[in-house]
Amino acid sequence: RPLRDRVAIELARAEATRGRWLADAAVVLQVEPLPALDEVDLLRILAGVFEAFGPENRLSGGAAAMALPEGTCPVFGDERLLTTALGALLAAVHALIEDRGDARKVRVALGPRREAATRTIEISQTAVRLPAAVYARFFDADWADHPAGPSGALLLAAARKIALAHGGSLDIAAQEGGGSRLVLSVPA
């Protein structure tokens, strides 16, 4: 097939993936009870989400960096919800840097254990410098002028709700030298 057709197909796939996570995020914001938690492999979930973003990363100027160790990272959670949370985070970061940055300036890493019972995933971007006032409202689903757009605001709010429902947290902080870092913590 001509390159133009392959690019169109990859873009359509990426939009469908992002749309699925957006729909899942909307459902999460309306549902209260969390399903039973099982032991799931956070690395496998993250690798699957990252793979789903592969075509979009390649088309936007280069793949984001993913620094994950070999092996497994067992945590207690709901696989579908954690997939939604991680997909929502990557989709929101992509929306944030879209037209203003480059996917090569996004890094995904398994963070150090804060304590024995917690695992963290850090998603950092150095493409866009956010004003300090943004951080207080970053997870507000009703913020119409969100830097990641209205869908990004919804995705981030759902990701935070999922993290809190799992007994974890989702925070954002400025990075030294510019950009920002999202840190998702979940019980191990």
PyMOL commands that set and color helices and strands:
alter all, ss='L'
color gray80, all
select helices_A, chain A and resi 3-30+42-52+54-59+79-97+103-105+134-137+149-165
alter helices_A, ss='H'
color red, helices_A
select strands_A, chain A and resi 38-41+65-67+74-77+106-111+118-125+169-174+180-187
alter strands_A, ss='S'
color yellow, strands_A
deselect
rebuild
show_as cartoon
